[in-house]
Amino acid sequence: AQSVTQLGSHVSVSEGALVLLRCNYSSSVPPYLFWYVQYPNQGLQLLLKYTTGATLVKGINGFEAEFKKSETSFHLTKPSAHMSDAAEYFCAVTNSGTYKYIFGTGTRLKVLA
Amino acid sequence: GAVVSQHPSWVICKSGTSVKIECRSLDFQATTMFWYRQFPKQSLMLMATSNEGSKATYEQGVEKDKFLINHASLTLSTLTVTSAHPEDSSFYICSARTLQRELTEQFFGPGTRLTVL
């Protein structure tokens, strides 16, 4: 079975500050990991994904995440927050067996002026 | 590329009526489509998985007679909420997977907000 835990349902950062959104996973098989962003009343937009290969993954809008197998983590970071980054962020895990996504509970990012 | 659309984007209906939501892959063939439900300020919960031309596979606890899913073509899946009640009010999101791209990736539609009065 697979699961995802996102620590912190709400995170507030100042504009220009570092963004760190935490995601830990549990998986008995090699995981494929994703970060999505959701703006109000919209669907999900893929920020980045890890499947195999390089463990540091760069995505859109300046976001990146590092897959750390030893820590079972896939935290999302961005060096400098923009007001437009305010949204809900979801971490998801799947595997090559089922391809079903298991989503975390989400983290709402608030960016303070 | 890999655009998924949903129609309608929002719908209001009376209790007891049925509502159909369409999910279309606009520029690719969707071999598998997924339907999710999202309650306010909560995560997405997978309702069912459908492969083109075959019956949908429902997740545990999802009533298949209430949430009818049809995946009749490689570009269209429909979710019909039958005899809708206020507790069915939710945000419904579909996604699609294609053999033409990496199999692990799903492409999400913009969602449909259903309100049952």
Contacts between the chains, C-beta under 8 A, distances in Angstrom:
chain1	res1	chain2	res2	distance
A	32	B	104	4.5
A	34	B	105	7.9
A	36	B	108	7.6
A	41	B	91	7.6
A	41	B	111	7.1
A	41	B	113	6.6
A	42	B	110	5.7
A	42	B	111	6.5
A	43	B	4	7.8
A	43	B	6	7.7
A	43	B	93	5.6
A	43	B	108	4.4
A	43	B	109	5.3
A	43	B	110	4.2
A	43	B	111	4.8
A	44	B	44	7.7
A	44	B	93	7.1
A	44	B	95	7.8
A	44	B	108	4.2
A	45	B	108	7.7
A	46	B	105	7.4
A	49	B	104	7.6
A	49	B	105	6.7
A	51	B	102	6.9
A	51	B	104	5.7
A	90	B	43	6.6
A	90	B	44	7.1
A	94	B	104	5.9
A	96	B	103	7.4
A	96	B	104	6.8
A	99	B	32	7.3
A	99	B	97	6.4
A	99	B	103	6.1
A	99	B	104	6.2
A	99	B	106	7.9
A	100	B	34	7.7
A	100	B	46	6.1
A	100	B	49	6.8
A	101	B	34	7.6
A	101	B	44	7.8
A	101	B	46	6.9
A	101	B	95	7.9
A	101	B	106	6.3
A	103	B	43	4.6
A	103	B	44	4.9
A	103	B	45	7.9
A	104	B	43	6.5
A	105	B	42	7.1
A	105	B	43	4.8
A	106	B	41	8.0
A	106	B	42	7.4
A	106	B	43	5.3
A	108	B	41	7.9
